[in-house]
Amino acid sequence: MAEQRALVIDDNVGLAETVGEILSDRGFVVEVASTGIEALVAWRRRPAQLLVVDVDLPDIGGLKLARRLLLRARACRLVVMSARAPEQILPLCEQLGAVLLTKPFSPSHLVATVQLVLRSEARRSQPDRREQRLLGPSKPRPQLQHRRSSRNRS
């Protein structure tokens, strides 16, 4: 199995490192950045499958940065951290397909959120068995050949 990489971006370096340690304990190879520019440099070196980004960064807005990175790697999953009121951020998160993690949060809440994001990606990448049953087999049907009957010719 390929290593799973995570990029954690928060200008609160202590929080970013703590999040990184928790993800590292769960098997991720983690890189931490405290600015959007550092995150872009880290991403160019080695893209990640999981992006955990704070909304308020000193140089680039966290959501703008996330949008930019997600355009480069659609398979990346996104967790957005914010101390802002959820109703301000939630619509923007939904547009990006992100899960919002409201600050402050516990380590168990972080882990549960990451698991949720990863499970939703696993479900999205597997075909829906119910849909297959409803639509029938995926084998191509033989083409029907239309023959004109001699009665219809004038």
Secondary structure, 3 states (H helix, E strand, C coil): CCCEEEEEECCCHHHHHHHHHHHHHCCEEEEEECCHHHHHHHHHHCCCCEEEEECCCCCCCHHHHHHHHHHHCCCCEEEEEECCCHHHHHHHHHHHCCEEEECCCCHHHHHHHHHHHHHHHHHHHCCCHHHHHHHCCCCCCCCCCCCCCHHHCC
